[in-house]
């Protein structure tokens, strides 16, 4: 959903979309709902194909085709590729694994996608490291980044605290859940990848510096201090 909001705001900022509530809502619905529907269609189609074969090589290639072809199709239809892939992945990873794959296929499929995940993460973080060498870390950018850190934490607290406040009427939560989920909301590769996708120019440099600092703070400060927010546990818990 964050990716969809980013695309909508980028469209407004670059003049590609009208800065009106109606246009923004239409773009959001097209990206989000369209992505969900496309993901369901891709998941259901590939599920029926998986049930008709029992060959792990072909089945792995089929899941690869869903990702590569499905994402390209989502871009062509102007829907959210990430949401479509998430929905298709949930469909195949749950329903498909249980009813359309053999034990052999599941084992090979897991190994294949775990390897792909490791390779792509390695490539991403190499690119992030190279991009960092080109950042203009001047004082105004760093001041903006310092101001963005509490804003990001505040937004995280609202997005976590409001739903939990409403759900407390139906179920019990730990008294520390809001602060733990707020401080534990780490940023990483997706945030920087979105910033790197911006058009070349001064605004891109500003957003990149702010994003790098927020991500670094979340990993190095929040990530290394989260244990201090956890309540002490007794030996019987």
Secondary structure, DSSP 8 states (H G I E B T S, - for coil): -HHHHHHHHHHHHTTSS--SHHHHHHHHHHHHHHHHHHHHHHHHHHHHHHHT---HHHHHHHHHHHHHHHHHHHHHTTS-HHHHHHHHHHIIIIIIHHHS--HHHHHHHHHHHHHHHHHHHHHHHHHHHHHHTT----HHHHHHHHHHHHHHHHHHHHHHHHHHHHHTTTS---TTHHHHHHHT----HHHHHHHHTS-SSHHHHHHHHHHHHHHHHIIIIIHHHGGGGS----TT-
